[in-house]
Amino acid sequence: MIKEASFKYPEDILISLKEDEDHFLQEVKVLAAVKLYELNRLSLGKAANLAGIDKYNFIKVLGEHKVSIFKLDRKQLARDVENA
């Protein structure tokens, strides 16, 4: 089932961003998906789905926003480096 969400925003936001409404709303979806993924609230696939793009392109978007697809903390990373 697909749900629809809406929110209110000042019209001058579009003027400030120099964007049309469709582009702005797509960007909001993508940014929400990136943040939810970064916070470990959504899996890669679910976040890509929310963003409305495939996993490959979502991984590229994550890179553009400096969000790693690797979910290792410093200890896990150090352990992996030691074992390499």
N, C-alpha and C positions, 0 to 999 in steps of 0.2 A: 504494500500500500504506500502511496506517495502522499505526503502531507505538504501543505503549503503554509509558509510563514510570511508575515508582513511586519513592517515597522515604519514608524514615522521618522522623517528627517526633514530638516529645513531645505527648501528649494535652492537656497543659495549655496548649499554644499556642492551641487552639480556645477554651478558657475565657478566656485573656488577651485574645484578639481579639473575644470574644463573637460567634463565628460558628459556623455548622454546617460540617461537613466538605466538603460539595459547594461551598458558596460559597468556602471557603478554597482548595480545589484550583483552582477557576476563577480566583480572583484570582492564584494563583501562576502559572498559565499565561499570563495577561494580562501580569503584571509581567515574566515571562521574555521574552515576545514584545516588549514595549516596550524592554527593555534590549538585546536582540539587534538590534532595529532601530536603536536609538540608536548602537550600536557599529558600524553598517554591516555587520553579519554576515548580516542577512536583509533582503530587499526588503520594501516595504510590503505587497504581496500575500501573501508567504510568512509575514510576521509576523502579519498579520490571520488567516491560516489557522491558524497555531499557537495564536493566542488564541481561536479558535473563533467569530470574529465577522466581519462583512463589512468591506470596506475603509472605507466611510463611517464606521461606528461606531468602527473602529480609529483613524481620524484624530482623532475626538473624544476617544478615550482618550489618544492622544498629547498632545493639547492639555491635557488634565487633568493630565498628568504633565510638562508644560512641555518636551516634546520636539518640535522643529520637523520638519515634513515636508520642508522645504527643506534640501538638503544642500550649501550653499555655505559655503566658509571665508571669513574676513574679506577676503582679497585678491579673491576672486571677487565677493563682495558689493560691495566698493568699486568694482570695475571695472564691474559692472552699474549701479550708481548713477551713475557718470560717464557711461555710455553712454545713460542714460535721457533 
